Amino acid sequence: MSLRRVRIGCEFDYLAEIATPTVFQVLPLKEAPVTVLRERSSVEPEVGSHAYTDLYGNSCLRLILPPGKSTFRYEALVEVPDETEDFDEDAPEQPPADLPDEVLVHTLPSRYCLPDMLGNEAWSRFGTMAPGYRRVQAICDHVNKHLEFRYGSTTATSTAADVNTSGFGVCRDFTHLAISFCRSLNIPARYVFGYLPDMDVEPDPAPMDFAAWMEVWLGGKWWTFDPRNNRRRKGRIVIGRGRDASDVAMATTFGGPVLQSMVVHAEEAP
């Protein structure tokens, strides 16, 4: 299998009134098919930190932002396959009674994904379709057409029901809505976020940011779907998985520091 190298990273500039405990979730998962060749994180002024693994198996970094101005940086060089993610248009759905115990949680409502509120629409739009991979793709097709990508159109409290009504959102909102429709049909779906470089696609003129997509349980395994881009892509680098964005926040601060700027980069290394 051919491999390509990608440089990833981010930088957060904060202004804090007091010392603020913080958890960053920006480190890629060290799992196949992605290989982390080297990585480094730093904070200015320098502070201590330690890593831990959360209940979903995601890598997290704990530290205390000092009072005043501070900068957190992370950078890594990773190898990714020179191919898009797997797919199988014949992958079947499984009835709830046959789902593994650990998968059931991804059929339930969560903070931003509301199958209980969107169930009627999900069944009216997709309920008569043949179960399986193609029905999930039909959900992604609908969400991709229904929502218009627009920065600043949603807030930290916007749910899948909110964006379904407004018709606007960012990548996490596309994902929350598609997950909600899947869960309404008893199809397990989980939220994923990470780095997504522009590899073998037309470059996006918008500033680079973290990306969100979903994984859906079909035929006994998880499959990648991307309601925002609605195409298979090369170079996906997973940072975290959870029920929705509340489980995998890039930064969780136990206080009120001001985020003055954030920069994300993910590009192929020469």
N, C-alpha and C positions, 0 to 999 in steps of 0.2 A: 504494500500500500504506500503510495506517495505521500510525503508529509510536507507541510509548509510551516514556516515560523511566523508568529505574530507577537508584536509588542503590545502589551496592554498596561493600563494604569489609570490613576486618577489623582486628583489633588483637591483638597478641601481647605478653604481659608475661613477661620472662625474668629469671632470676637466675643469673649465671655466675660461676664462681670465677676464670676467666682469660679473656682475649680469645679469642673463639670464631668462626672463619670459618663463615659461614652462607649458605645459598641459600634465598631465598623464591620460591615459585611461586604467586603470588596475582593476578598481572596477567592480565586477560582477553586472549585472542587478538584481534588487530585484523583481523578478517575478517568478510565479509558472512555473515549479514544484520545483525550487531551492529555498531554504531558507537560508539566511545569518544569522547565529547564533551570531557571533561576528566578528569584524574586527578592524584593527588598521593600520594607516599609520604614517610614521615619516620621518623627514629629519634631517640629521646631516651635518653641524651645523643646529640648529633649526631655522626654518623660518615659517612665517604665510602662511596659505593656505585657500582656500575655494572651495566648490564643486558647480557644476552647471550641468544642463541637456542640451545637445545639441539638434539640430533640429531633430535628429532621435530618441530622447528619451534615449540616452546613458549617463551614469554617468561619469563626467569628474572632474578632480582635478587641480586647478590652483595654482601655486606658483612661486617664483622667486629663482632659484638656485644661491647661493652666489658665489662670486669669489673664485677661488681655488678649493680644493677637496670637494666634497659633496656626500652623499649617501642618496638615496630615498628608503624606504622600505614600502611594503604593505603585510599584512598577514590577513587571514580570516579563519574561520571555517564555513563550509556550509553543509547543508543536501541535498542529491540528491536521487531520486527514485532508487530503486534497480531493474531497468529495462531499456531496450534500448528505444530510441525514437520511437514514433508512425510511422506507415506506412500504406499505402493502395494502393495496386497495381492497383486498379481500379479507383483511383482518376483521374478525367478528366481535361483536359486543358479547358480554357475558351477563346473564341475569343476576340480580343482586344476591340471590341465594348461593351462587357459585363464586362470588368475589372473595379473594383472600381477606382475612380479618383486617390486615393493616391498610388495605385499600379502601375500606368502607368509609373512612373519614373524609375521603375526597368525593363523596356523593352528597355531603351535607352542606347546609348553609354556613357561611363564614362572614367575617366582617364586611367584605366588599362584594362577595359573590352570593347572590340571593335567588336560588332556584325556587324557593317558596313563593317569591313575588313575581317571578317571570315564567312560572310553570305553564300557565294557560297559553301564553304566546308561544312558548317552546313546543308544546304539543300540537298547537294549531299549525305552526309552520313546518315542523319536522317530524311530527308523530306518525304520519303515514308513510314516511320514507323507509326503505329497507334498512334494518339496523346494520351498523358496522362502520368501517373506515370512511366510506363515501358519505354517510350521513354526517359524520363529524366534519368532513371537508365542506359539506353544504352549509353547516353552521358557520364555519370560517368565512366562506364566500359571502354569506349574508352580512356578517358583522363587518367585514372589510368594506362592503358597499354601503352599509347603513351609516357607519360612523365616518366623520370627516376628521382627519388628524389636525389638531390645532393646539399649539402650545398655550398654556394658561387658561384653557377652557374648563378645566376641572380643578378641584382642590383636594386636600388630604382627606376630606370627608365624603367625596363623591363615590357613590356605589354604582354597581352595574345597572341598577334600575334607573339611577339618575342619568347616566350617559345614554341609556337606551331611549329615554325621553328627549334629551337635548340633541342627540345626534352628533356630538362632538366629544373628542377625547384624545389622550396620548396613548402610547403603546400599552401601558398597564391597564387602561380602560378597555381597549379592544380585547385584551386577554381576560379581564374580569367578566365581560359580557359573554364571551364565548364559553368560558368555564361555567357560568350560570346556566346557559342553555343546555350544555352537556349534562350537568348535574340534575337539571329538571327532568331529563330523560333517563335518569339513573345510570349515566355513563360517568365513571370516575375521571376527574380531571384535576390536575394540580398546576399551580402557578410556578413559573420558572423565570429567573432573571439572570442576566450576565452581560458579557461583552459580545458584540456582534460586528466584526469588521466588514467593510465593503469589499468582499473578495469575489471577483468575477461578476460583479453587478455594477450598474450605473451608480457612481458615487452620490450619496445623499448630500445636498448642499447645506442642510441644517447642521448646526454644531453637533459633534459626537456626544452621545449620551449612553447611559445604560439601556439595555433592551429588555423587553419582557415578552415571553411567549408561554405556551402551555404544553403539558404532556398529558396524553389521554390513554387510559388503560383499555386495550383491545387485544383479544386473543392471547391473554396471559402475559403481556408486557406493555411497557410505556412507549408511546409513539409521540414524536415532536410535531406540533402544529403551530403555525404563526399567524394569528388573525390579522395582525397589523400589516405585515409584508405579504402574507398569503402566497408564499412560495418557499420551496426548499432552498436552504442557504448553506454555504460553506463557512467554516470557522466559528461556529457557535461555541462559546466558552462559558459554561455554567458556573455561576457564583452560588446560587441557592435555590431551593425548592420549598414550597409550603402550600398552605391552603389558599392564600392570596398574598397581596403585597404587604400586609401587616406582619406576616411571619418572616419576611425577608427584606426588611428595611436596610438600605445601604448605610444609614447612620441612625442610631438611636441614642439620644442625649437625655440624661436625667437632670434636666435643667433647661435654661432658655438661652443658650448661646446663639449669636446671630451668624448665619452662614453668609459670608460676604461674597464668596465665589466658589464655583465647582467646575472642574475640568475633567473630562473623561477622554481617553484615547484608546484606540484599538486599530492597528494598521499592520499590514504585512511587513515583516522585516526583510531588508534587501539581502 
